[in-house]
Amino acid sequence: MMDLFFFAGAFIVALGILITVHEYGHFWVARTLGVKVLRFSVGFGKPIWSRRVGKDRMELAIGAFPLGGYVKMLDETEGDVPASEVKRAFNRQHVWKRMAIVIAGPSFNFLFAILAYWAIFQVGVDGIQPIVGKVVENSIAQSAGFNAGDRILSIDGKEVQSWDHRRLYVFQRALDRERMMVEVRSAQGQIKTLELNLSDFPVEEVNASLFERGIGLIGYFPEVLPIVGAIESGPAKRAGMKVGDRLVEVDSQPVTSWEKLVAFVSQKPGVPIHIVIERNGTRLGFDVTPDAVEQGDKMIGRINIRPQFSEIPDEMRVKVRFGVWEALTEGIRNTWMMSTLTLEMLYRMLKLEVSTRNISGPITIAQYAGYSAKVGIGQFMLFLAVISISLGVLNLLPIPVLDGGHLMYYIIEAVKGSPLSDEILAWGQQIGVALLVGLMVLAFYNDLTRLFL
């Protein structure tokens, strides 16, 4: 229960920061260009807090529904405007000013991400040494000549400081089905250049497990202990098992490793098994029936527990750190690559080349917010940078009701010399709302299936 409150709190803080950044972009540019702002709201719906500020008595508000925010400007299309204030109305501004105000929100999201990366890269990001722990048999990595113990020095001439340092770059190369030249130093000290051929790599397999399942490179992994490190809704939790339980036996067979436990449970979909655990020095037995889960063309058993891992030894830890200007360059590069990668993934989803399972909703984002906040302020800031980029990209999509939709209208207006008709705008509004509702339903569906299946 405490975790639930912590995750919810981290999620609300993250949303509050990013929405404020986005809306402040609209607010600042509008005020700079002489437009009167009536309300600055973080959240939608009835305000749970508000106050008036400044000579214009602008209302600052916090809405009851936190998934968004808005800046309300003086506008003749939304109500009567005094003659003395007409020149400050949004609708009376030249089209380029309206375009600047609309694009300012997403731009501030990108700027926030760059500054967050810049700050964190100067302080340093904790990571794992870029040393290959295991090479999957019959994988792309094995064909390229990788061996356990190889230290990755560079990818296409770009220095690699940690296992995750160039992951975004590798994602992009995999999407483009390009070859990569990887310089490594073997455990014996020999330096060699290996070619990773991704020309035939399936685009649908470009996901978070690209290195491990796609390419076949597994980095250093802490020892997996036969202890329940996390438990989700499912068979084990229903039976009464808890985090911290040490697994002793399953169907009278000793649990010698987590891998053997997984292999045993996988072979028992829907078949009751007896698990003996040790808790606070006392042995307890539980009858557990693994869920039957479809994997490929067969059914496997799953009881929804994850292991606890041993501590990472100091010699395997590394801190990725840059100087002031290098950190800024890295921040800009990461923001650009994440933005283009997000757009490309969306485009490939529309072409049905990439699964829509990659779309996450508020529940998954809340989980990541909580996990990153637990690790520390650095990881939380990196999480904020990634989500800020996603918000920036999403808001720039040419969908009516989003900033990108308004920008599209203003570009059309600039080309044709007059605004679009009210009828077309109304149709656009309905289409935009329908698309956003569909996207939210899909995101919630993905969240719930990850959580319960």
C-alpha positions as CSV (number, residue, x, y, z in Angstrom):
1,M,0.0,0.0,0.0
2,M,2.9,2.4,0.8
3,D,4.4,1.7,-2.6
4,L,1.0,2.6,-4.2
5,F,1.0,6.0,-2.5
6,F,4.7,6.5,-3.3
7,F,4.2,5.7,-7.0
8,A,1.1,7.9,-7.2
9,G,2.9,10.8,-5.5
10,A,5.9,10.4,-7.9
11,F,3.5,10.4,-10.8
12,I,1.7,13.5,-9.7
13,V,4.9,15.4,-9.1
14,A,6.3,14.3,-12.5
15,L,3.0,15.4,-14.3
16,G,2.9,18.6,-12.3
17,I,6.5,19.6,-13.3
18,L,6.1,18.7,-17.0
19,I,2.6,20.2,-17.5
20,T,3.8,23.4,-15.8
21,V,6.9,23.5,-18.1
22,H,4.6,23.0,-21.2
23,E,2.0,25.6,-20.2
24,Y,4.6,28.1,-19.1
25,G,6.0,28.0,-22.7
26,H,2.6,29.1,-24.0
27,F,2.2,31.6,-21.2
28,W,5.7,33.2,-21.6
29,V,5.5,33.6,-25.4
30,A,1.9,34.9,-25.3
31,R,2.8,37.5,-22.7
32,T,6.0,38.4,-24.6
33,L,4.0,39.0,-27.8
34,G,1.4,41.2,-26.0
35,V,-1.5,38.7,-25.6
36,K,-3.5,38.9,-22.4
37,V,-3.6,35.6,-20.4
38,L,-6.7,35.0,-18.3
39,R,-5.9,31.7,-16.6
40,F,-2.9,29.4,-16.1
41,S,-4.2,26.0,-15.1
42,V,-2.3,22.8,-14.2
43,G,-5.0,20.1,-14.5
44,F,-8.5,20.2,-15.9
45,G,-11.9,20.4,-14.4
46,K,-13.1,22.3,-11.3
47,P,-10.2,24.1,-9.6
48,I,-9.2,22.7,-6.2
49,W,-7.0,25.8,-5.6
50,S,-6.8,29.2,-7.3
51,R,-5.6,32.8,-6.8
52,R,-5.3,36.0,-8.8
53,V,-1.9,37.5,-9.6
54,G,-0.4,40.4,-11.5
55,K,-1.8,43.6,-12.8
56,D,-4.1,41.7,-15.2
57,R,-5.4,39.6,-12.3
58,M,-4.6,36.4,-14.1
59,E,-6.0,33.3,-12.4
60,L,-3.5,30.6,-11.3
61,A,-5.3,27.3,-10.8
62,I,-4.8,23.6,-10.0
63,G,-7.6,21.5,-11.6
64,A,-9.0,18.3,-10.1
65,F,-8.1,16.2,-13.1
66,P,-4.2,16.1,-13.4
67,L,-3.7,14.7,-16.9
68,G,-3.1,18.0,-18.6
69,G,-3.4,21.7,-18.3
70,Y,-4.1,24.9,-20.3
71,V,-3.5,28.6,-20.7
72,K,-6.6,30.5,-21.4
73,M,-6.1,33.7,-23.4
74,L,-8.3,36.7,-24.2
75,D,-10.1,35.7,-27.4
76,E,-13.1,37.1,-29.2
77,T,-14.2,33.7,-30.4
78,E,-14.8,32.7,-26.7
79,G,-16.6,35.7,-25.4
80,D,-17.0,39.5,-25.5
81,V,-13.8,41.5,-25.3
82,P,-13.8,45.2,-24.3
83,A,-12.8,47.6,-27.1
84,S,-9.8,48.7,-25.0
85,E,-8.5,45.1,-24.9
86,V,-9.1,44.0,-28.4
87,K,-5.5,44.5,-29.5
88,R,-4.5,42.0,-26.8
89,A,-6.9,39.3,-28.0
90,F,-5.3,36.1,-29.3
91,N,-7.5,35.9,-32.4
92,R,-6.4,39.4,-33.4
93,Q,-2.7,38.5,-33.5
94,H,-0.9,38.0,-36.8
95,V,-0.8,34.3,-37.8
96,W,3.0,34.0,-37.1
97,K,2.4,35.2,-33.5
98,R,-0.3,32.6,-33.0
99,M,2.0,29.9,-34.5
100,A,4.8,31.0,-32.1
101,I,2.5,30.8,-29.1
102,V,1.2,27.3,-30.1
103,I,4.7,25.8,-30.7
104,A,6.1,27.3,-27.5
105,G,4.6,24.6,-25.3
106,P,6.3,21.6,-27.0
107,S,9.5,23.7,-27.5
108,F,9.7,24.2,-23.7
109,N,9.3,20.4,-23.2
110,F,12.3,19.8,-25.5
111,L,14.3,22.6,-23.8
112,F,13.5,21.1,-20.3
113,A,14.8,17.7,-21.5
114,I,18.0,19.2,-22.8
115,L,18.6,21.1,-19.6
116,A,17.8,18.0,-17.5
117,Y,20.3,15.8,-19.5
118,W,22.8,18.6,-19.3
119,A,22.6,18.8,-15.5
120,I,22.6,15.1,-14.9
121,F,25.5,14.4,-17.3
122,Q,27.6,16.9,-15.4
123,V,26.9,15.2,-12.1
124,G,27.2,11.7,-13.6
125,V,24.9,8.9,-14.4
126,D,25.4,5.6,-12.6
127,G,25.7,2.6,-14.9
128,I,27.3,-0.9,-15.4
129,Q,30.6,-1.4,-17.1
130,P,30.1,-2.2,-20.9
131,I,31.3,-5.7,-20.5
132,V,29.6,-8.6,-22.2
133,G,28.4,-11.1,-19.7
134,K,26.9,-13.7,-22.0
135,V,26.4,-14.2,-25.8
136,V,23.2,-15.9,-26.8
137,E,23.7,-19.0,-29.0
138,N,22.8,-18.7,-32.7
139,S,22.3,-14.9,-32.3
140,I,23.5,-11.9,-34.4
141,A,26.1,-11.2,-31.7
142,Q,27.5,-14.7,-31.8
143,S,27.7,-14.6,-35.6
144,A,29.6,-11.3,-35.3
145,G,32.2,-12.9,-33.1
146,F,31.4,-11.5,-29.6
147,N,32.5,-13.5,-26.6
148,A,31.8,-13.2,-22.9
149,G,34.3,-10.8,-21.2
150,D,34.6,-8.5,-24.3
151,R,34.6,-4.9,-23.2
152,I,32.7,-2.6,-25.7
153,L,34.9,0.5,-26.4
154,S,33.0,2.2,-29.2
155,I,30.1,1.8,-31.6
156,D,30.6,3.4,-35.1
157,G,33.4,5.5,-33.6
158,K,31.3,6.7,-30.7
159,E,32.9,6.1,-27.3
160,V,30.9,3.8,-25.0
161,Q,31.2,4.5,-21.3
162,S,28.4,2.2,-19.9
163,W,26.2,-0.7,-21.0
164,D,23.3,1.7,-21.7
165,H,25.3,4.6,-23.0
166,R,24.6,4.2,-26.7
167,R,21.3,2.3,-26.5
168,L,19.3,5.0,-28.4
169,Y,21.8,5.0,-31.2
170,V,21.6,1.2,-31.5
171,F,17.8,1.4,-31.6
172,Q,17.9,3.8,-34.5
173,R,20.4,1.6,-36.4
174,A,18.2,-1.4,-35.8
175,L,15.1,0.5,-37.2
176,D,17.2,1.5,-40.2
177,R,18.5,-2.0,-40.6
178,E,22.1,-0.8,-40.8
179,R,25.4,-2.4,-40.0
180,M,27.4,-1.3,-37.0
181,M,31.1,-1.5,-36.4
182,V,31.8,-2.3,-32.7
183,E,35.3,-2.0,-31.3
184,V,35.9,-4.3,-28.3
185,R,38.8,-5.4,-26.1
186,S,38.7,-9.1,-25.3
187,A,39.3,-10.5,-21.8
188,Q,42.9,-11.2,-22.9
189,G,43.5,-7.6,-23.9
190,Q,43.2,-8.0,-27.7
191,I,41.4,-5.0,-29.4
192,K,39.3,-6.0,-32.4
193,T,36.5,-4.5,-34.5
194,L,33.4,-6.6,-35.0
195,E,30.5,-6.0,-37.4
196,L,26.9,-6.3,-36.2
197,N,24.8,-6.9,-39.3
198,L,21.3,-5.7,-38.6
199,S,20.2,-5.6,-42.3
200,D,17.7,-8.4,-41.8
201,F,16.7,-7.5,-38.3
202,P,12.8,-7.7,-37.8
203,V,11.6,-4.1,-37.1
204,E,8.9,-5.5,-34.8
205,E,11.6,-6.7,-32.4
206,V,13.0,-3.2,-31.8
207,N,12.0,-2.8,-28.1
208,A,13.4,-2.5,-24.6
209,S,15.0,-5.9,-24.9
210,L,16.7,-5.2,-28.2
211,F,20.3,-5.9,-26.9
212,E,19.4,-9.1,-25.1
213,R,16.6,-10.8,-27.1
214,G,17.2,-9.2,-30.5
215,I,21.0,-8.9,-30.9
216,G,21.9,-11.5,-28.3
217,L,24.3,-9.5,-26.1
218,I,23.7,-9.7,-22.3
219,G,25.6,-7.5,-20.1
220,Y,26.7,-8.1,-16.5
221,F,23.8,-9.2,-14.4
222,P,23.8,-9.5,-10.6
223,E,23.5,-13.0,-9.3
224,V,19.8,-14.1,-9.2
225,L,18.9,-15.3,-5.7
226,P,16.1,-17.8,-5.0
227,I,14.2,-15.2,-3.1
228,V,11.0,-13.5,-4.1
229,G,12.0,-9.9,-4.9
230,A,8.7,-8.7,-6.3
231,I,5.2,-10.2,-6.5
232,E,2.3,-9.2,-8.7
233,S,-1.4,-10.1,-8.8
234,G,-1.6,-13.7,-9.7
235,P,-1.3,-17.3,-8.4
236,A,1.6,-16.8,-5.9
237,K,0.0,-13.8,-4.3
238,R,-3.4,-15.4,-4.1
239,A,-1.8,-18.4,-2.4
240,G,-0.2,-16.2,0.3
241,M,3.4,-15.9,-0.8
242,K,5.2,-12.6,0.0
243,V,8.2,-10.6,-1.0
244,G,11.3,-11.9,0.9
245,D,10.2,-15.5,0.9
246,R,13.2,-17.8,0.2
247,L,12.2,-20.7,-2.2
248,V,13.2,-24.1,-0.9
249,E,11.3,-26.7,-2.8
250,V,8.8,-27.1,-5.6
251,D,7.0,-30.5,-5.7
252,S,9.6,-32.0,-3.4
253,Q,12.5,-30.9,-5.7
254,P,15.1,-28.6,-4.2
255,V,15.2,-25.1,-5.7
256,T,18.9,-24.8,-6.7
257,S,18.5,-21.8,-9.0
258,W,15.9,-19.4,-10.2
259,E,16.3,-20.6,-13.8
260,K,15.4,-24.1,-12.9
261,L,12.3,-22.9,-10.9
262,V,11.2,-20.9,-14.0
263,A,11.7,-23.9,-16.2
264,F,9.7,-26.2,-13.9
265,V,6.8,-23.7,-13.5
266,S,6.7,-23.1,-17.2
267,Q,5.9,-26.8,-17.8
268,K,2.9,-26.7,-15.5
269,P,0.3,-24.4,-17.0
270,G,-2.9,-24.9,-15.0
271,V,-1.4,-27.8,-13.0
272,P,-1.3,-27.4,-9.2
273,I,2.2,-27.4,-7.7
274,H,3.4,-27.4,-4.1
275,I,6.0,-24.7,-3.2
276,V,7.9,-24.7,0.1
277,I,9.4,-21.4,1.3
278,E,11.3,-20.2,4.3
279,R,10.0,-17.0,6.0
280,N,11.6,-15.6,9.2
281,G,13.3,-19.0,9.9
282,T,10.0,-21.0,9.5
283,R,9.2,-23.2,6.5
284,L,5.7,-22.8,5.0
285,G,4.0,-24.7,2.1
286,F,1.7,-23.3,-0.5
287,D,-0.4,-25.0,-3.2
288,V,-0.1,-22.8,-6.3
289,T,-1.7,-23.3,-9.7
290,P,0.3,-21.5,-12.4
291,D,-1.7,-19.4,-14.9
292,A,-1.7,-20.7,-18.4
293,V,-0.1,-18.0,-20.6
294,E,0.3,-18.1,-24.4
295,Q,3.9,-17.8,-25.6
296,G,4.4,-18.2,-29.3
297,D,2.6,-21.3,-30.3
298,K,2.4,-23.0,-26.9
299,M,1.1,-22.4,-23.4
300,I,3.4,-21.9,-20.4
301,G,2.9,-21.7,-16.7
302,R,3.4,-18.4,-14.8
303,I,2.9,-17.5,-11.1
304,N,3.9,-13.8,-11.3
305,I,6.9,-13.5,-9.1
306,R,10.3,-12.0,-9.8
307,P,13.6,-12.7,-8.1
308,Q,15.8,-10.7,-5.8
309,F,19.3,-9.9,-7.1
310,S,22.6,-9.7,-5.3
311,E,24.4,-6.3,-4.9
312,I,26.5,-5.1,-7.9
313,P,30.2,-5.2,-7.0
314,D,32.0,-1.8,-7.0
315,E,34.3,-2.9,-9.8
316,M,31.4,-3.3,-12.2
317,R,29.9,0.1,-11.5
318,V,30.7,3.1,-13.6
319,K,29.6,6.8,-13.6
320,V,29.1,8.4,-17.0
321,R,30.1,12.0,-16.7
322,F,30.9,14.9,-19.1
323,G,32.3,18.4,-18.9
324,V,30.0,21.4,-19.3
325,W,30.0,21.7,-23.0
326,E,30.1,17.9,-23.7
327,A,27.2,17.5,-21.4
328,L,25.2,20.1,-23.3
329,T,26.1,18.4,-26.6
330,E,25.0,15.0,-25.2
331,G,21.8,16.5,-23.9
332,I,20.9,18.0,-27.3
333,R,21.9,14.7,-29.1
334,N,19.8,12.6,-26.7
335,T,16.8,14.8,-27.0
336,W,17.0,14.8,-30.8
337,M,17.5,11.1,-31.1
338,M,14.7,10.3,-28.6
339,S,12.3,12.7,-30.6
340,T,13.1,11.2,-34.0
341,L,12.9,7.7,-32.6
342,T,9.5,8.4,-31.1
343,L,8.2,9.7,-34.3
344,E,9.6,6.8,-36.3
345,M,8.1,4.3,-33.9
346,L,4.7,6.0,-34.3
347,Y,5.0,6.0,-38.0
348,R,5.9,2.3,-38.1
349,M,2.9,1.5,-35.8
350,L,0.7,3.2,-38.4
351,K,2.3,0.9,-41.1
352,L,1.7,-2.1,-38.7
353,E,5.4,-2.8,-38.7
354,V,5.7,-2.3,-34.9
355,S,3.3,-3.5,-32.3
356,T,1.1,-0.9,-30.6
357,R,2.0,-2.7,-27.3
358,N,4.8,-0.3,-27.2
359,I,2.4,2.5,-26.3
360,S,2.2,3.1,-22.5
361,G,-0.5,4.9,-20.5
362,P,-0.7,6.6,-17.1
363,I,-0.4,3.3,-15.1
364,T,2.9,2.3,-16.6
365,I,4.2,5.8,-16.5
366,A,3.3,6.0,-12.8
367,Q,5.2,2.7,-12.2
368,Y,8.3,4.1,-13.9
369,A,8.0,7.4,-12.0
370,G,7.9,5.5,-8.7
371,Y,10.8,3.2,-9.6
372,S,13.0,6.0,-10.8
373,A,12.2,8.2,-7.8
374,K,13.2,5.3,-5.5
375,V,16.6,5.0,-7.2
376,G,17.4,8.7,-6.7
377,I,17.0,12.2,-8.0
378,G,19.3,11.5,-11.0
379,Q,17.2,8.7,-12.4
380,F,14.0,10.6,-11.7
381,M,15.4,13.6,-13.7
382,L,16.3,11.2,-16.6
383,F,12.7,9.8,-16.4
384,L,11.3,13.4,-16.6
385,A,13.5,14.2,-19.6
386,V,12.2,11.1,-21.5
387,I,8.5,11.8,-20.7
388,S,9.0,15.5,-21.5
389,I,10.3,14.6,-25.0
390,S,7.3,12.3,-25.5
391,L,4.9,15.1,-24.5
392,G,6.6,17.5,-26.9
393,V,6.4,15.0,-29.8
394,L,2.8,14.0,-29.0
395,N,1.7,17.6,-28.8
396,L,3.3,18.4,-32.2
397,L,1.4,15.7,-34.0
398,P,-1.0,17.2,-36.6
399,I,-4.1,16.2,-34.6
400,P,-6.9,18.7,-34.1
401,V,-7.2,19.8,-30.4
402,L,-3.4,19.3,-29.9
403,D,-0.8,22.0,-30.5
404,G,0.3,20.4,-33.7
405,G,-3.3,20.5,-35.0
406,H,-3.6,24.2,-34.3
407,L,-0.2,24.8,-35.9
408,M,-1.5,22.9,-39.0
409,Y,-4.5,25.2,-39.1
410,Y,-2.3,28.3,-38.9
411,I,0.0,27.1,-41.6
412,I,-3.0,26.5,-43.9
413,E,-4.3,30.0,-43.0
414,A,-0.9,31.5,-43.8
415,V,-0.9,29.8,-47.2
416,K,-4.5,30.5,-48.3
417,G,-4.6,34.0,-46.7
418,S,-7.7,33.4,-44.5
419,P,-8.7,31.2,-41.6
420,L,-10.5,27.9,-42.1
421,S,-14.3,27.9,-41.8
422,D,-16.0,27.3,-38.4
423,E,-17.6,24.1,-39.9
424,I,-14.2,22.6,-40.8
425,L,-12.8,23.6,-37.4
426,A,-15.8,21.9,-35.7
427,W,-15.3,18.7,-37.7
428,G,-11.6,18.8,-36.9
429,Q,-12.4,19.1,-33.2
430,Q,-14.6,16.0,-33.2
431,I,-12.0,14.0,-35.2
432,G,-9.2,15.1,-32.8
433,V,-11.2,14.2,-29.7
434,A,-12.1,10.7,-31.2
435,L,-8.4,10.0,-32.0
436,L,-7.2,11.0,-28.5
437,V,-9.9,8.9,-26.8
438,G,-8.9,6.0,-29.0
439,L,-5.3,6.5,-28.1
440,M,-6.1,6.7,-24.4
441,V,-8.2,3.5,-24.5
442,L,-5.3,1.7,-26.2
443,A,-2.8,3.0,-23.7
444,F,-5.0,1.9,-20.7
445,Y,-5.6,-1.5,-22.3
446,N,-1.8,-2.0,-22.7
447,D,-1.3,-0.9,-19.1
448,L,-3.9,-3.3,-17.7
449,T,-2.7,-6.2,-19.7
450,R,0.9,-5.6,-18.5
451,L,-0.4,-5.4,-15.0
452,F,-2.7,-8.4,-14.9
453,L,-1.6,-10.8,-17.7
